[in-house]
Amino acid sequence: KTVSEIVKTKPSYITVEDLNVTGMMKNKHLSKAVASQKFYEFRVKLEAKCKETGIELRIADRWYPSSKMCHCCGSIKKDLKLSDRVFRCQCGYVENRDYNASLNLRDATTYTIA
């Protein structure tokens, strides 16, 4: 359902991160949440729908610092923890961590096409 709703908006491209799902499943604190989200199944369905509708699906490298990079000035915050839900940069940019990462993924220049 979610994949269909995303594709219905007819974007010119969609960018997703190449996550290490196997490694995330080994973490006892994350494994239940990761399993219930079905990341792999979501990606497979998204790839199929994008091919079907002609939308470019971009896969950002798993080491791309989407969460740690400031969308405003481009500096990388190396000490960012998973518990930090608000991204605060020295340049004064303050935003939700996930929203900041989504903006960085949207503007990513290094990716592969699925």
N, C-alpha and C positions, 0 to 999 in steps of 0.2 A: 504494500500500500504506500509506504513512504517513498520507495523508488519511483513508483508511478507518479506521485505528486511532484517529485523533483523534476522528472523528465517532462511533465506536462507544462512546466513554465518555459520550456524551449530555450534553455541557455545555450550560448555558443560553445561553451566548454564547462566541464565539471572537474575540479581537482580534489583528489583524496590522498591521504597519506598511506604509504606502504607500512603498515604496522606489523610488529613482531608478535603476532597473536600467540604463537607457541611459547614464547618467553613470558608473555603476560599470563598465560594459563599456569605457569609454574609458580607464580606468586600467590600464596594462599589467601591473601587479602583481596586480590583482584579477580581470581579465577571464576567465582560465581557470577560476578557482574559481567565479565567478558563472555562467558558461555551463554548467558541469557540474551546478550545483545546480538549474537550470531554475526560477528563482523565479516567472516569469510563468505557466508551465504549472502549477506548484503552486497558485498563487492561483486560477487559472481552475477547476481541479478542486475546490479547497476551496469556492469560491463555489457550484458546481453541487451538491456534496454537502450543503452547508448549506441550500440552497433545498429540496432533495429531502427532508431530514429535519426542516426547520422550526427549525434552529438559527440564531440571530442572528449574522451575521458583521459585526464592527465593524472599520472601517479607520481607524487612527490617522493623522493628518496626518504627512507626511514630515518636518516640522520639529518634531514633538513630541519633547522632550528625554528620551526613555525611558532612554537610557544615561547621560546626564549628571546626572539628577535622583536625589537620595537618596530611597530609598523610606521611610526612617525619619522624616526631618525635612522633606523637600521642597526642600531647598536645591539649587541647580544649580551643578555644578562645570564651569566654562567651559574650564578648561585640560586636560580629559581627552583623552588621545591614544588612538588605536586600539591602540597597543602596550600600554596599561595594561589588563591582564586582570583585575585586582582593583580594585573600587571602594572607596575609603577616604574617608569623610566626616569633617568636623571634629567632628560630633556623636558620633563613635566607632563608627559603623556601618561594618562591613567585610564585603564579600560579593563573590562572583564577579560580574563586570561584566554578563554575559549574564543571570544569575539576577535581579540587581537590575532590569535592563531589563524582564524578563518580569513581575515584580511591578508595575512602573510601568504597563506596558501593560494588565495585568489590571484595574488600578484607574483607568485613563484615563477622564476625564469628557468630553473633546472628541474626537469621532469621527464618521464617517459610516457609515451602514448600507448594505452592499452588497446 
